[in-house]
């Protein structure tokens, strides 16, 4: 091959290196293809064991798979999962990471089992739980109709019986009233317990309610083994749980054990099995954890049914650390010892080709032929997949045949963290206080000098206390305490706050933090918990609620730690296995995130470098610098100068001091900077009787004293008071910036998502119309507030992010000024509607088509458009109706009544059918925005309005009258209230959208693809 062509291929492979990592994620990950013939004997043996377990669920079976790091354990699990699905083996795969605390091991096992059973059987359609419920109901109904005394019922329901025989899930999709449903579940429960007397009645009662979407969240809490409070217990019809159970690990462990046994009995009855794979067991250094694993295997083999445990670890680990296990359990595992082998030369070539084709489908075979030509002579046979990938990476990174550029450990760990973070974002674990606690301790022990005093986890909440100091100031340690809770139970929240209050009383000078997950909601009915929370904050406590992105960072650090301890991370060029010492050094000096802000922590400026840039720089003469490959999340806006924020904060504190209202900066983050605003965060001095109300009443005084252009917007937030002030040098936020960010940080996987604007910190805020909280939108704002630009950005944002041919617009513009740029938009219904009568006709037609869709959903046995598009050849698009200044359409009372009827229909029923409504007006008064309109538009957006009354009409609270205009907005309704900056839709943005859509024939789109009926 010509040398220049070889160099071109090498450079191309560097831009998106298929061998940048050898690792694979969980078995459900689609990346990193494997070789089917590799370790096929191990795969076949595990399949045989599964079939034996299915045929006789009580046979005591277990297995152990030995393989060194890099031999492809996770790839094997992926192929097991594929084989189960492809060959219709009635089994499921449960993937259990390393064990944490022996006190919560059974709940951890249950959580992983339940997490798997809540997955779709074939990625679409019903879940494993749906299957079990359908089998139970179907079995009872078959028995019921077979009884002679029920002959009349059988004759009356012949069609349903026929459908039931052909469709297992027909019983779940049929429409029955509440009384009949409860009776059916009750009688099925009695029937089953006659055959399975050991299965708890409570378990069946809870499991049947899994099929009710409004109860599923509480059901999953119970199935995960977490205690419920009285409110949730009453929702499921359960007896109150003893109060002492909230802090009783043994109670939760016993309950988890009982649920696993009950699940095993159901799986046994319906001839299914669970393959429970224990990975990262090489990280179990403590004898206590090894014995915990022993007890779990013993339980699964001898007490639970239909469950096959398989352990994955190294021979050396087994010999050195697992000899402490009970001999009977060791022998049970060693009855079926399986060993992973390396690749043959042909398998290595196939692995190279598959990886390259995954990244370069067009020219992959040509690239693979070149690479294999160099690689093949260097193979001796028996190399592990990691070694093959490492050799391939060396060839790609070589400048010539003699030298190979080194890859520093910091870069390797940065790449691993980047991949781990990506996996966690795609499949974020359930809120888990224990994991958060372990992650923070590891972070503190390596980021600073941390002497732990107490590290306990009890029930559903944990506590970590100790002293933190910096290397520069060892003599003045800071006493800190962290209280973790991720339970959705009011009693558990109260217990965590009580622990925090008790600590505060004994240690008044210590810093106390309450850490939770933002997905764990706090209910207004938890009066006692609210009292404890308020007292905790008044005593100087700090509240940390982790959003999904931040929680993903905490989990990722912990998962990376486990991989390092298990020896599953190595330098792809040198095969050097990364050590815990190297990880500690990385967290201390290079970890790009601060899980919490330490007062003496020096932040390093992180400059994200793409894979392509890093690869191309590495191909030059000099060795590459260490790229920080983890992109700062949503870093699409330039950060403002911190000097302005610090000056404003000092000015604000001094001004309040002069007003005799002393306040303090909020720790850990005293301000946030956005494109147009700076949000200062303060805490009232409770000892001086400073209240939030007194602070809110001083907005006019602040404008005068601080020489501000506008009155600041002052709002009470969770744990602090925010003061929003306009920046002196404001930046223009364009829609193009937000859309470019979507390529780096994709939003939810939906065909109806768009960027509404940027939050105070500059991160994009995405709205998903398919979400039950935001299917339809009300927008109110005066002239000059940015209403027209917001409507344009919604059209462009939806059109640009949605898959081609999946959205369709009806634009109604009575004033004929807002949508003038969209008259030739291909995804538009005919043209922009400007006449009131035509608008009413179009709305009525949409209502009729919506009802017709529901008829088709019922015939297909599906609940919504997403499910229908998965099972039907006929695909429905989403239809977005946007009306600007709909107040101009209210010409008479009759017209008003007809319009409100359409608004009610689309707003109330449109989401499931794919119809969404956006109403905008510059007259947000009670006559225009009636109660009926507000009730059916879930997301409320208030731009700048003229009066407090207008703000009340839109948001049911004041504040919008203090906005700055030009896209400055407050949102509320079914989502938590927040302040955003809307984006400007430029002419280039509009033209780019048209080019994007015009590559498809407009006539084909209208006639064939956008089928509304």
N, C-alpha and C positions, 0 to 999 in steps of 0.2 A: 504494500500500500504506500502511496506517495507520502513522504514525511509531512508535507503541509496539511494533507487531509487528516493524517493521524493527529496532528496538533490541533486541528479544528475540532475533531471529535472529542479530544481530551478537554479542550476549553468548554465545549458545549456541555459535557457531563459535569464539569465543575459548577456551571450555573445552577444546576438543580441535582446535586450529587445523590444518586440512588443509594450510595453506601456511606452516607454521612453518619449513620447509626446502624447497629446490628439489632437493636432492641425492638421488641414488639410490645404493644400495650396489652390490654385485656383481650380475651378471646373474641370479643365482639368487634374489635377494631378491624377496619377494612384494609388498612395500609400494610405494607411489607409482606408481599405474597411469599408463600413457602413452596416446597417441592413435595408433591404428593407421595413419591416413592420413598422419601427419607423416613427412616424408622417406621416403615409400614408394618413391621411385625409387632411393634409396641402398640400401634393404633388398633390392629386387628385383635390383639389380646385384650385390650381394654373394652372393645366392642363385645367380645365374647363374654367377659365378666358382666358387662351391663345386661346382656340378654339372659344370663343365668340369674341375675338378681331380679329381673322382671318376671321370669318364670317362677321363681321361688324367692319372694321378697324377704323371707326370714332366714335365709341361708347366710351364715356369718362370713362375709367376704370383705377383703381389704387388699390394697396393693401399694407397693412403693416403687417409684420410678427414679433410678439413679442416673445422674448426668451432670457433668461439670458445667460450669458457667459458660454460656455461649453455645450449648448443644441444641438449643431450640425447644425448650420446654413449653414456652407460650405458643409457639407455632404449632406444636403438637396439640395443644388444647384447642386452638382454632380449627385444626383439621378434625378433631373429635366432634366439635360443635357442628361443623359442616356435614360430617358423616351422619350425625344424628338427624339433621334436617333433611339431608338428601335421601337417606334410606328409610325415613319415617320410623326411626327407632323411638318407641314411647318413653323417652328419657329427657332430662334436662341437665344442664351443666351449671354447677355453682362454683364460683371462683373465690377462694378465701385467702386474703393476704395474711401476713404474719400476725401472730396473736399479740395483743397489747397487755392488758391486765388480766391475770388469772381470776380476779374477782368478777369480771364481766365477760368471760370467755363464751359462755353459753348464749348470752344475748348477742354477742358479736356473730356467732355462728347463725343464730336465728335471723339476724338482720340480713346477712348475705343470702340465706335461703329465700327469705321473703322478697328481697330485691330481685332475685332471679325469677321467682314465680309471678312477679308483677310485670315481667317483660312479655312482649308479644312472642307468640310461639314461632312465627316465621317473619319477624320484624314488622309484620302488618297483621291486622285483624285482632282476634281475641288474645287475652293473656292466659298464662297457665292457671291462674285463679278462675278466670272465666270458664276454662275447660272443666275444672273440678266442680264448680257450681252447676254447670249445665249437665254434667254426668249425674250428679246427685238428683237434680230435679227431674231429669229424663227417666232415671231409674224408678223414681217414685211414681211418676205419671204412668209409666208402662205397667207398673203393678196395679195402680188405681183403676185403669181402664180394663184390666184383665179380670177384675172381680165381677161376678154375675150381678150383684146388686147395683153396679154402676153402668149397666147396659144402656140406659137412657142417655147418660152423659157421653158414653162412647159414640152413640148414634148421632148425637147433637154436635159432636166435635170431630167428625170424620176427617174434614179437611186439615184441621190442626194436627191430628194424629198422623196423617200421611206426611205432612210437612215435618213433623218431629222425627219421623223415621229417616228422612233424607237430609235433615239439617240439625246437627247436634245443638246448635245455638238458637234454634227457633224459640225455645222456651224463654231465653233471655230477651229476645227482641219483641215478643208479643206484648201487646198493651193490655194490662189488667189493672183494676182499681186497687187502692191501697188495702182495703179489707181482704180482698181475694189474695193479694200478694202475701200478706202476713199469714193468712190461713195456709197457703201453699207451703211457705217456708216452715211453719210450725209442724205441719203434718209430715213434711219431708224429714225434718229433724227427728221426729218420733220414729218414723220408719227406719232411718239409718241407725239410730241408737238401739233398735231391736236387733240389728245385725252386728253393730259395733258398740257393744255396751261400754267399752273403755274410753270412747271418745266423749269429751266433755260437752255438755249441752250448751254452755256459754260459748265455747269455740264455734260451734255450728251457727249459733245465733249471730255472732259477729261476722263470720265468713259470708253468710248469705247476704248481709248488707253491703258487701263489697260491690255488688252490682248496682247500687244506688249511688250515683255520682256525687250527690250532695253530702253523702256520709263517708265517701271513700277515704278522705284524708284522716278522719278519726279512726276508721277501721284499720288503716295502715299503721297508725300509731300503736293500736292495741296489738296487732300482729307482729310488730317489731319488738314486743315485750315491754313497751313503755307504759307506766301507770297512767290512767286517765283521771281527771278530776270529776267532780259530781256532774257538772254540766255535760261533758262529753259522755260520761257513763249513762246519763239519762237519755241522751240522744240515741244511744244504741240499745236502750232498754236493759241495762245491766245494774246489778246491785252496787251500792257505794263500796269503794275499796277502803280497807282500813287505813287510817291516817299514817300509821307507822311505816307503811310500805314505801312511802316516798323516799326515805333515806335508807332502805333496807336492800342491800345488794343481794342477799340470799333470797329474798322474796322475788326479786326480778329474775334471778337465775332459775329459780324453781318454776316460775311461770313460763319462762322461755323454754325450759326443758319440756314442760307439758305441751306447749304449742307445737314443738318439733315432733313429739310423739304423735300428736293428733294429725299433723300433716302427713306423717309416714303411714298412718292407718288408712287415710284417704287414698294416697298414692298406691298403696298395696291393693285396695279394693278395685281400683280402676286400672291396675296392671301398668303402672308407670314407675319410674325410678329416678333418683337423683344421683348424679355423679359429682361428689363433693371433692374438689381438687384443692389441696393445701399447698400454696406456693410460698416462697421466701422463708422456708423453715430453716435455712442456713443462718438466719438472723437471730435464732433462738439461742443466745449464749447462756442465759440463766437456767439453772436446773429447774426452778419453779415453773418456768414457761414450758420446758420440755415435758414435765409431768402434767401440765395442763393439756398439752396436745395429746398425751397418752390417754387422759381421761375422756377427751372428746372422741378419740377413735374408739375407745371401749364403749362409750355410749352409743355411737352410731352403729357399731357392729352388733351389740348385744341387746340394746334397749329400743332404739328406733328401728323402724322397718323401711324397706324400699330405698335405703340410702347406702351408697358405695363410696367409702372414703379412699382417696388415693393421695399419697404424699409424694412430693417432688423435692429431692435434695441430692447432695453430693455423697459419694461413698465415704469420703474423709469425715464429713460432718456426722454421718450415721455412726461411724466407728468411734469418734472422739467424744460426742456429746449425747447421743441417743442410747448409749448402753445403760443409762440410769433408768430407762423405762422398764415397766413390768415385763417379765419374760414372755408372758402369754400374749401381750399386745405386740411385742416385737415379732414373735413367731407368726401371729396372724398377718402382719404386714409382709413378712418374708415368705409367706406361702405363695405369693405371686410377685417375685422380684423382676422388675423390667429394667433394661439398660438402654440408654440412648447412645447410638453410635454416630460416628462422623460421616461426612459425605464421601461418596465415591467421586471419581473425576467427572463422570457424566452428570451426576447430581449437582456437582459444583457448577458446571457449565449451565445447567438448567436454572439454578438459583440466580446466577448472574443475569441470564437472559430475562427471567421474569421480573427481576427488580428494575432493570433498565426499561423494559416495555411498559411497566407501570408508570414511570415518569416520562418516557418518550415513546408513546404508542406509534408515531408515524415512522420514525427512523430507528427504532430501538433495535431491530434485528441486525442492522448494519453496525451499530455501536457495539452490540454484544459480540458480534463476530470479531471485531478489532480487539476488544478487551480479552475475550477468551483465548485469542491467538497468543497473547502475551502471558496470560495467567496459566494456561494448561500445562506448559512445560515445568512450571514451578510446583505443581501439585504432586504429592506422593500418595494420596489416598488416605481417607480417614480423618481429614481435617474437619473441625467443627464448623457449623455455619458462620460463627463469629470469625474464625480464622480466614475463611474464604472471603467474607466481606471485608475483613481487614486488608487482605492482600489486594483485593480489587481497589480499595480506597488508596492504598499506597501507589498503585500503578497510575491512578488518575491524578494524584497529587504530585507525582514525580515531575521534576523539570527535565531530568534525563535518566538514564538507566542506573546511575550510580548514587544519586542523592535523593533523600526523602525528607521533606520538610517536617519538623517535629510539630506536635500539636500539644500545647500546654494543658495541664490538668484543669486549669480554670476554664478553658474553652470547652473541654469535654463535658465538664459538669454544667456549664451554662447551656450547652446543647441538650443535655439530658433533662435539665429543669424545664427548658423551653418545650420539649416534647411531653413531659409529664403534665405541664400546665395545660397544654392543648388537649390532652386526653381528659383531664379533669373537667375542663370547661365543657366538653362534649357530653360528659356523663357525670355531672356533679353529684357526689355522694349525699346521702341524707344528712341533715344537720347532726353533728356528732361532737358533743362537748369533750369527750375523752380524747378524740383525735386532736382537737384544737388545743387542749391542754398539753399533750405531749409535744405538739409542734412548737408551741410557744416556749416550753422549757428548753428544747434543743436550740432554738434561736437565741434565747437569753444566755445560755451557757457558752455559746460560741461568739456572740456579737459583743458581749461585755463580760465583766466578772460577776457571776451570779452564784450566790451561796443559797441553795434551797434549804428551807427549814421544814416545810410540810408540803407533800404532794399526794393528795388523796382524791379518790373518785368514789362517790357514794350515791347509790341510787341512780339518779339521772343528772346530777350536777357534781362539779369537782372544784377543788381549791388548790392553788399553788401559791405559796408564800416564800419569801426569801429576801435577801439583801442584794441590791445591785450597785455596783460601783464601776468606775472607769479606771483604766490602767494609770491615768494621770492623777487620779485622786482616790487613792485606796483608803484614805483615813476618813472619808465622809460617805459611807454607803447610804443608799436610799432604801428604806424598808418598804417593800411593795407586797401587795396581795392581789391575786387574780381569782375571781369567782366565775366559773363557767356553767352555763346552763343552756341547753338547746331543746328542752322539752316544751311541748305545746300544752302543758298542764299548768293551771293556775296554782295548784298546791306545790308543784315542783319549783315554780318561779318564786313563790313565797319562801320556800325552804332555802333556796339559794340566797335570797336577799336577807333572810334572818341570819344565815351564817356570816354574810358580809357585815351586817350591823353589829353582831357580836364581836367580830374582829375589830371594827372601828372603835367600839367602846373600850376594848383593851389596849388598842394601839392608835390613839388619836392623832399621832403625827405621821402615820404611815400613809402611803398612797394606795388607794383601793380602786380596783377596776372590776366592772361587771361585764363579762364578755358573752355575747350571744350571736346567733345567726339571724340575719334580717328576714329569713323565711319563716322564723318562729314568731307568729303574730302575738301581740299583747292585747287582750280583750278588755273592753270597758267593764265587763261584769266582774272582773277580778279586783274587787274593792280592796281587799286586804293586801294583795300583792302590790297594788298601786300605792297604798300607804307606806309599805316597806320601801318601795322604790323611791318615793319622794323623800323619805327620811334619809335613805342612803345618799341621794344626791345633795340634800341639804347639809349633810355631814362632810361634804367634800368629795364624795365618791364620783368616779368617772364611768361613763357608760360607753361601751364599744359594741356596735351592732355591725357585723360583717356583711357587706353586700356580697352578691354571688361571685364577683370577680376577686374580691379580697379573700373570701373563704377559699376560693380555688387556689390562691397562692399559699395559704396556710396548709391545705391538704397536700399540695404539690411538694412542699418542702418535706413533709413527713414521709410521703411515698418515696421520694428520692432517697431519704435517709435509710429506709428499709431496703431499697435496692442496693445501696452501697454496703450495708451490713450483710446482705445476702451474697455479695460478690458478683452482682449482675451488671455492673457498670465497668467498662474498660475503655482504654484509649484505642480507637479503631485502627490506628496506624502501628502502635507498638505492642498492643494487646496487654498493656499494663493495667492490672485491675485497680480501680480507684479505691482508696482506703478511707476510713472514717476520719483520719487525721487530715487528709487532703480536703475532705468535705468541710471539716471544721474551719480550715484556713480559707476555703472559698466563702463560707457564710460570713466569716469575720471581715473579709476584705473585698469580696466581689459580688456577694448576693445583692441583686438589684432592688430588693424591696425591704422595707422595714415593717415587720409585723405589728410592732408598736413603735411610737416615737420615744426614744430615750433622750433625756435632756442633754446628755453629753455625747450622743451618737453623731458622728460626722458623716453626712450623706455624700456619696460619690456621684458625680454626674455621669449618667449612663447615656451613651449615644448608641441607639440601635443600629445594627449593621445587618443587612439582609444576607441570606445564604449566598446569593449570586455575587454580591460585592466582596464578601469574605473569600469566596472561592477564587475570584479573579485576582484579588490582591495577593492570594497565596501563590498564584502561578507566576508571580514576578520574581526578580532576583533575590529580594530580601524576604526573610521569613515574615509571615503575616502577624499583625498585632492581634491581641485577644479581642474578638468581637463580642459585645454583649447582645446576644441574639434575641433575648426576650424583649419584644417591643413594649414600651410604656403604653399601658392600655389607654386607648382613645386619645392619644397624644396628637390631635389634629390641629390644635390651636396653639399659637405661640404663647408661652407663659409671659405675663406682664412682669415688670420689674418689682422685686420684693421691696425695694426702698419705699415706693409709694404706699404699699400696704402697711409697712411698719410705721411710717409717718402718720397715716390715718389712725392706726390703732393707738399710738401714743396720744394723739390729739383727742381721740374719743375718750380714753381713760381719764385724761386731764379735765376734759369738759364735764364728764359725769362727776368727777371729784369736786369741781367748782359748784355743780348743781346739788352737791351734798347727797349724791347717789353713788357711793363707791361700788365699783365693779372690778372684776378680775378677768384677765384673758382666759379663754377656755383651753384646757390641756386635753389632748396633745396638739391640736391644730387650731391656732387662734385666728386664722384667716384663710380664705380661698379666693383665687383670682380667676376671673372669666374674661371673655372678650370685651365686655363693656362694663362689668361690675366688679367690685371687691366686696366680699362678704366678710365682715368682722364678727368674730364669735366671742361673746363675753358671758360671764356668770355673775349674777347679782350677789352682793355681799349680804348673806342672810343674817349675819350678826348685827348689821346696821338696819335691819328691817327694810331692806330694799326689795321690792316686789317687781314682777314682770310688768304689771299694770303701770307702775310708776315710770318704768323705763319707756314703755310704749307711748305714754303721754308726752314725752319730751322730743318728739321728732321735729317739731317746729323750732324748738330751742336749739337743737343740734344744727339745723340748717343755718341759723344765724351765727352761732358761735364758731362753727367750723368752716364758714364761708362756702357752703355747698350750693350747687346749682339747683338741686331738687331736694325735697324732704326725703330723708332716708326711710326705707321700708323696714320696720322693726317687727320681728315675729318671734314667738316662743317656739323653740325646737326641742328635741329630746335631749335634755341635759344642758342646754345653753340657750342664749338669746342671740339671734342673728340680726345684724345691722347692715343693710345693703346700701352701698354708696357708689355712685357713678365714678368711673375712672376719668382722670384728666385726659389721657390719651386713649380713646376708645378705638377698638379694631372692628372692622366689618367682617362678619361671619357669612361666608357664602355657602350655598348648598353644595357646590362642588367639593368643598373641604370635607363636609360630612359624608358625601357619597364616596370619596376616595378612601375615607377611613373604613368604610364597609368592606373594602377589599382586604384590609389588614386585620380587621376585627369584625367578621361577619355577624350580622344580627341573627335573631331567631330564624330557624328554618321554616319560613312561612312565605306564602305567595301574596301576602297582604301586609307587608311591613315597610315602614318608611321613617326617616329621621325627622322628628318634629322640631328639634333645635338642640342647643347645647346647654348643659347644666352650668352651675356657677363655676365649677372647676374646669370647664371646657370639654368635658366628655359628652359625646352625643347621647341624646335620649331618643330611643326608638319606640315607636308605637306599632303594635301588632293588632290589626283589625280583627284577626281571628281569635284574639283573646277575649274571654267573656267580660273582662273589665273595660275594654276599649273598642267595642264594635262600631259605635256611632259617636259623632262628635258635635258639640255645640261650641261655637266661637262667637264671642262678643267683643267689640272694641270700637272706639270712636274713630273719626277720620284722622288719618296720619298715624294710627297705632300699628300699622303693618299687617292689617287683615288681608288685603289683596295679595301681598307677597307671600303670606302664609298659605293661602289657598293654592297659589301657583306652585309653591314648594311641595305641597302635598301631592299634587298631580305628578310633578316631575319625580319626586322621591318614590312614589308607588310605581310609576312607569319604568323607572331605571332599575329598581331592585327586584321587581317581580319577574318570574320566569316569562319568556316570550309567550304571548297568547294566553295569559292567565288572568289579566284584569281588563276591565271594560268601563269606560266612563260615560256618565250623563252629566253634562255641565249646564247649569241653569244660571243665567246672568241677566236679570231684568234691566240693569243699568248699562249693559253692553260695553263695559270698560275693563273688566277683570280678566276675562278669558279670550281677549282678542288675538293673542299669540297662538291659540290652540285650535283655531278653526279647521286646520288641515291635519290634525293629529289622527293617525291611522286607527288608534284604539278608542276613537270617539264614536258615539252613537249619532250618525248623520252629521250634525253640526251643533254648535252651541245654541241652546234654547233661550230666547229672549222674551217670548210672549207668555203671559200668565196662563192662558187657556191651553196652549200647547204643553206647558210645563205640567199642568194638572193631568192632561191626557197621558203624558209620558209616565208620570208617577202611578197612575191607575194601572197602566199596562205592566209596570214592574211588579206591582202588588199581585196581579193575576199570575204572572210568570213565577213569582215566588211561591204562591200556593200550589202551582202545578209541579214545581220542584219537590215540594213536601209530599205530594202524592207519589212521585217516583221514588223518593227516599223510602216511603212506607212499603212500596212494592218490592224494593230491593232489600228491605230489612236493615237499613243503615240509618244512623241518627243525623248525619250532616254531610256537607259537600265534600269534605276531605275523605270520608269513608266511602262515599259514592264514587268518587273519581278513582279510588283504588280498586273497586270491584267491577266497575262498569266500563265498557268500551266507549260509551258516550261520556265526554268530559265537559263539566260545567266550569265556566270562568266565574270570577268574583266581579260583582257589579258595584261600582262606587258612584253614588249620586252626590254631587257637590252643588249647593245652592248659595250664591252670594246675595246678600241683602234680601232675604226672603220676606222681610217686613213690607217691601214694595208689592208683594204678591197678595197681601191681605186687603184687597180692594173692597170686599163686602163680606157680610157675615156668612153667607152661603159658601163663598170661596174659602173662608177661614175654616169652616167645619170640614170641608172636603180635604183640604190640605192637611189638617191635623189628623184626619182619619188615616191618610197615607203615611204621615210621619209616625203615627202610633204603630201601624202594621209593620213598617220596615224596621223601625227602631226596636220593637219588641221581638220580632220573629226573624229578622233579616240575617243575623250572624250565622246561624247554622246553615241557611240556604245560600250564603255567599252574597248577600245584599247589605250594603253599608251606606249610612247617611251622614253627610257633613253639612250642617246648617250654620250660616254666618250672618250676623247682623250688626249694624252700627247703632241700633236703637235697642239696647238690652234692657227694656223696661218690662213690667209685669204683663202689659197688654200684648206685647209681641212674644216674649218668652213665657208662655203660659206653663202652668204646672204639668199639663199633659205632655207638652213638648219636652220639658226638662226631665220628666220621669223616664222617657224613652231614649235619651241621649246620654250615654254613660260617662264619656269623657268630656269635662267642661274646661274650656280654655278662655281665660279672661286676658285680653290685651288692655292697653290703657283705656280707662273709661273716665267719664266726667265727674262722677259722684260716687260716694259710698253706697248709695242705694243701687246703682247699676252693678257694682261689684257683688252686692248681696244677691241680686237676681241671678247672676251667673254662677257664683261659687258658694252662695249661702254664707259668705263672710266678707269682710272688708279687705282692702289691700290693693285692689287693682287700680284704684284712683291714684296711687302713689307710683305707678310704673312710669318708665321713661319714654315709652313709645318706641317706634321703629323696631317692632318685633319683640320687645320686652313683654313677657307674659307670665301669668300664674296659671297652673293647671290644678284641677281637683276632680271631684266627683267620685268615681269608683276607684281612683288611684290616690295615693297619698299626695298632699299638696306640696308643690315645689315650684321654684322659679326657673324659667328657661329663657334663653335668647333665641329667637327665631332666625332662620337663615334667609339671606337674600338670594332669590333665583335670578341669575344673570341671563343675558341673552344667549351666551354660550351654553348654559345649562339647558335652555329650551331647545336650541338647535341640536345639541347632542342627543336629547331624548327623541327628537323627530328622526334623526339618522338611525338611532337604535331600533325604532319601530318600523321605519320604512324599508328595511331589508326584507320585510314580509309583505306579501301582497295584501293591500287593504281589502280588496274584494273577497279574497279567500278568508281573511279574518272574519269579515262580517257574515259571509254565507255559510262557512263550514265550522270554524273553530270556536267562535263565541256563540255557543248554542244556549239560549236562555230558556227554552221550553222543552 
